[in-house]
Amino acid sequence: EGLAVRARARLLDSSGHVAVIVDDITESRRVEAVRRDFVANISHELKTPVGALHVLAEAVAAACEDPVAVRRFASRMTHESTRLARLVQEIIDLSRLQGADPLPNLRPMRASAVLTEAVDRTRLAAQAQAISVAVIGDGDLPVCGDEGQLVTAVANLLDNAISYSPRGTRVVLGVRRSGETVEISVADEGIGIAEKDLERVFERFYRADPARSRATGGTGLGLAIVKHIATNHGGVVSVWSAEGAGSTFTLRLPLFTGDDDDAMTDGSDE
Ligand code: ADP
């Protein structure tokens, strides 16, 4: 590998592109370090629920004379195994999003298609918390993307808004146009995020309050997934928050104008 890099450097050297190859090497080192960190984090994150399941199984075996205790342990086993399954699924999702073909089903659609499906997917969680979700703005705005991914992104933001808010509060899902951008925002009246955590919440496995995240079945991957989906679509995700007052996450996607890819229009005269 070293040889190949050196050969390439020489090649580029003669055409005066040394800086490019230097950047390339630093970037590939950085990518490798991030990958190693990710694997270490995954192992750690998987060990927690697996360890809990092990201890709970032993507790069930030891408490078989006490049906109330057995039921309590069994219910915690259900919680841990659900979280474990979600963690594995999200790790797979994340690696797909970073794969060779990150946008397999690209097509134009109206924002409302994404929002409606995301609201549907989080309806039960909202009901359980007596949280009302209001959808406002211009749902006709067109975006181009992978519908499944965009629904996942908005549903993850809604899920968080619901998880980190007190019962009976309101979540507003808005969509509007700003220049050539479609802004999809999820605003809650929840616990908010401290300033020191704000810029880290999009990192994989970063949680402002690990105990709370675990209790709500969180994996710490939801926002990392949203960020990758935004990037794959040429967009960005950002957050505004005030502790104790609430948070607003905004997903900005390019407005679909219809003339940038023939494959996505059906030969209309655009
Ligand atoms: P998790 O599975 O822990 O929710 P995420 O990646 O979705 O993981 O979010 C990372 C962290 O960001 C959460 O653990 C939480 O501390 C914080 N967070 C995310 N969304 C919100 C929100 N709407 N209100 C308050 N905190 C939030």
Residues whose N, C-alpha, C, O or C-beta is under 5 A from the ligand:
A	BS01	ADP	N160 A161 Y164 G190 G192 I193 V201 Y206 R207 A208 D209 S213 G218 T219 G220 L221 G222 L223 A224 S247
